[in-house]
């Protein structure tokens, strides 16, 4: 990745990424199978919503009867992605990357967050079930593929950053941190990284998910690199 393509992230976010990569013995943060499947699945689901195909959505969710609201849909999506990962784990086909990694939980969380960002932007703590499936499908129909990838990637990176922040007990160690520090890891740092990835992706001629994975790995290395000090 060219230095000119690098958007700024906070020093803290860069350090959290560096630690995550140092602890990533299997180089799975950007290449894990769960992330790749979640990206591909999300694109297929958005396409099925655009085509207004009940049969395709039922096939993707692996159900005969569609759920009635967003919460039910979220459960079925997570379950379907898990099934695809399990099928690879059971040897039905060759896995595209590391299987069953510490990052899988961040992928599943990001998958549901991405769905909520698009389909439930007005969500409130008092409402548990979310909008009806009809509303969810109408909202997902308007989402273009790059936006799907950008949202999933942003939430995935944010989950890793916030998990590292909590695990290091930074809030307890640095008492005068701004109240919005954790949220800015998501809204600013993770968003910056994902945006850089998508700019790299836009300049490539390969298919969307493979080139996203490649650009993501390069971006992680760039953003976690400690700058030279004169």
N, C-alpha and C positions, 0 to 999 in steps of 0.2 A: 504494500500500500504506500503510495506516495505521501510524503509529509504534507503536501499541499491539500490532500483530501481529508486530513485529520481535523475534526472539529474538537473544540476544547471540552474536556471533562475535568472535574475537580481532582485535586491531588489525592484526596481520600478515595474516590472511586477508582482511580488508577491503581492505588495500593491494594484495594480489595480485589481487583481483578488479578493483579500480580500474585497475590496469595492463593486465589482460587486456581490459577494455572499451575503454580508450584505444587499444589496438593493434588492436581489432576494427573495421576500417574499413568492413566490409560489414554490421555489426550482426548477425552470424551466430551469436554464442555461444548465444543462446536460441532462434533461429529457423531454424537450419540444417536442411536437408531430411533429412540423415542421422539427426539426433536424433529428428525427428518420425516417420520411418519405423521407427526402432528401438523407439520407444515403442509404436506401433501393432502392430508385428510381435510384440513381447513379449506384448502382451495377447492377440493371436490364438493364439499358441503355448500360453499358459497355458489358454486356453479349450479348445483342442483336447485338451490333457492331461486337463482336467476331464471332457470328453465321451468320453474314451478312444477317440478316432477315429484309427485308423492312417492312413486315407486323407487326412484333413485334415493330419495331421503330415507325411506324405509330400509333400503338395502344398506346404505351407509351406517344407519343406526343399528342394524341387525334386529329389527323389530317388525312385527306384523301390524301393530297399532301404534300410531304416532303419539308422542307425549303431548300434553295439552298446554304446557307453559314452558318458560325458559328454564326453570329449575329442573324439570323432567328432562328437557333436551340436553342440558349440561351433563347430567348424570349419564345419559345414553352415549353422548359423545366421548366422554372420558372412558367409559366401558368399552366402546368400540375401538378406540385407539389402543387401549390396553390389550384387547384381543388380538389386534394386528401385531403388536410387539410379542405377545406370547406365542403366536404362530411361528414367528421367526425363531424364538427361543427354543421351540420344540422341533426345529430343524426342517420345517416344510419348505423353506427357501433360504437362500444365502442372505444373511443380514448385511445391510449397507454400512454399518458402523458398530461401535461397541454396544452391547446389550446389557440391560439392567444396570444402570449407573446411578451414582448419587445425585445426578442432575435430573433424573426422570420426574421427581416430585415437583421440581420447578417448571418442567414442561407442562405437566397436567394442570398445575395452578395457572400458568400463563394461558393455556388453552381456554379455560373457563373465564379468565379475566378478559381475554380478547373478545370472546362471545358477548360478555356483559358490556364491554365498551361500545360495541356496535349496536347491540339489540336492547340495551337497558341503560341508556345514558342518564336517565332521570332517577336511577335507583336510590332507594332510601332504606335505612336500617329497619324500618318498621314493616317493610314488604319483603317477604321471604321467597315467594314463588316467581315473581317477575311477571313480565307481560305474557300475553297469550302466544301460542305458537304462530297464529296468523300474523300478529304484529312482528314477531321475531323474524319470520320469513320475509315479510315485506321490507324490513330494515336491512336484512342481509342481502337482498337482491340488489341493493344500491352500492354494495361494496365491491370495488375492483380488486383483482388479485394482488397488486403490489401493496395495497393498504392492509390486506389480510396478513401478509408476511411481515410488514412493518409493525403492526400491533402485536402479533405473537412474539416477535423477536424483542421488542421493547419490554414487554412484560416478563419474558424469560430472563433477560439480562437484569432487570430490576429485581426480580426475585432472588437471583444469585447475589447481587450487591446487598440487598437488605438482609438476607440470611447471613452473609459474612459479617455485616455490621453488628447484627445481634449476637452472633457467636463470639465475636471479639469483645463484646460487652463495652463497646465504645461509649455508648450513652452514659454508662455508669462511671467510666474512667475520666471522661471529659465533661464536666458538669455544665459548662457554659455554652454548649452547642446550641445553635438555633433550634427552635421547636420543629421546624420543617425540614431538618436535615435528611431524615429517612425518606420523606416524600420527594425531595429533590433528587435523590438517587434514582428515582423512577422517572419523574417528569423532566429532568434535565440530563443527567448523566446517561442513563439507559437509552433515553430518546435520542441523544446525540450519537451514540454508538450505532443504534439501529438505522438512523438516517444516513450515516456514512456508508453502512453496508448497502443500503438500497441505492445510493448514488453509484457505487461500484457495480451493483447488479445491473443497473440501467445501461451501462456501457458495454455489457457482455452480450454475446450472441447465443449462449447456451441456455438450456431450459431453466425456469425460475428457481426451483428448489436446489438443484446442484450448485448453481452459481451463487445462491444465497449462502449455502454452507461454506463454500470456498472463501467468499468475501468476508464472512463472519469470522472465520479462523484468522485471517490476516488482520482484521480490525482488532480482535482481542489482543494479538501480539503487539500491535502498534499502540493501543491505548494503555496497556499495562507496562510498557517500556519506560523505565525511569529516564527522564531527560538528562543529558550531560550537564554537569555543573562546571562553569568556568572557574 
